[in-house]
Amino acid sequence: MRRSLALIAVAAAVAAASAVVVVGMSSGDGAGASTGQTTDAGALPSTGALPSGHPSLAATDAGEPSTVATATSSALAQLEGENGADPGNVKVLLDLGNAYFMQQRLQQAEQAFSQALAQDPGNTAAQVGLAMVWHARGDSKRAEKTLVALVKDHPDDQDAHYSLAIVYFSDGRTDLARQEWQTAARIDPSSVTGRRSQSFVDLIDGNESAAPAAGN
């Protein structure tokens, strides 16, 4: 049960990035699909107390995959083909890692993010992706250590703050999670990650009604 809850929570850290993978691959345009360049996924099933329109890894009540998971599955073949043709392409590896993650294929996600990091050792998106994979596997301490170091070295990295908040929140450290989401929202309030960060702050503060609707 704890691992299932962690998987649902962790999805928040890569939901925006995976949405870009889905949109980019279905349109035939992979531009801007790396973590950190985000676009809203639109109306997708919400889970539990997550903000309105928040995508997650959770299956529907009928046991069917979520919209994001289904769409990401259709993009995998193209991404795998691109990776085979150009195995050193960091952007493709990041997209592939995100797609595998949304399919809960964590071993393959870890491999893709690790390959991206090997090609570009300073790539923060790959480090965030790896941290979220470790967190989903239950190794929250390793994920936290990585993300704490990231936000220290890259204080303006919105995705790192957002992801660290997820780790804290999953561990029951709500005050620390709120601080990280607030920081992420402050970095770029107009981005998808910024708006979602603020929606979590509002949720924690008891202002769920202030959370942005899907597509906003």
Secondary structure by P-SEA (a helix, b strand, c coil): caaaaaaaaaccccaaaaaaaaaaaaacccccccccccccccccccccccccccccccccccccccaaaaaaaaaaaaaaaaaaaccccaaaaaaaaaaaaaacaaaaaaaaaaaaaaaccccaaaaaaaaaaaaaacaaaaaaaaaaaaaaaccccaaaaaaaaaaaaaacaaaaaaaaaaaaaaaccccaaaaaaaaaaaaaaccccccccccc
